[in-house]
Amino acid sequence: MLIHPWDEGASEQEWVDFARAEGFGHLVAAGQGREVPVVVPTQYAVDSAALVLLHLARPNPVWAAVAENPTVLLSIAGDWAYIPAAWKATGDEDPRMGVPTTYYAAVQLVATAQVVDDEAGKAEILRAQLGVTEPGSGAADPAEHGRRLAGIRGLRLTVREVRAKFKYGGNVDDAHRAAVAGQLERRNGPGDAAALSHLRRRTAACEPVTGRIPPAT
């Protein structure tokens, strides 16, 4: 993943918060000598900046790849919004000459995978995931599922390297970012609120501007 200096995360906490909020990504296991890696869409729970927990069905093809090579990558992307060309022009700039782009956040975690097969360990992972996905719901403790636990295997991912990218106009000035922020607020489409939140954190001039945005051209 190409990460320009202006797209780097502001802190470790920023990528941790983003990864926790997303909660869903793609686990990539290269194995050894495989023409195509195994890619598994999966829910996960971020225990800390150094540990991610998840579980998968026992028949999943990822287990053979992990046995061959325990180094895996968890890819997470989200908070994306398309930015039309005209939005990139301010003042006397020709809106036809604006350069369209997509704002998004992406985190890639390179980790060592440890397979968890004992019932106590699997139940612990499931508790952690339930604590994220439905806290206080009254769902049965995973240990109560008994023999059903045999149908899954757990994974503890010990994070060794983090690649975090927050592409929200870091290559332009505050005036251009503020103009895009106003358009995102006016459009209010899927993903726009999340992108707007990221953009405002990076732009001193980005204050709420509802009611003052001219129609898009």
Beta strands, then each sheet from edge to edge (+ up, - down):
strand 1: 24-29
strand 2: 38-43
strand 3: 45-48
strand 4: 51-57
strand 5: 71-83
strand 6: 101-116
strand 7: 152-167
sheet 1: 2+ 1- 5+ 6- 7+ 4- 3+
end
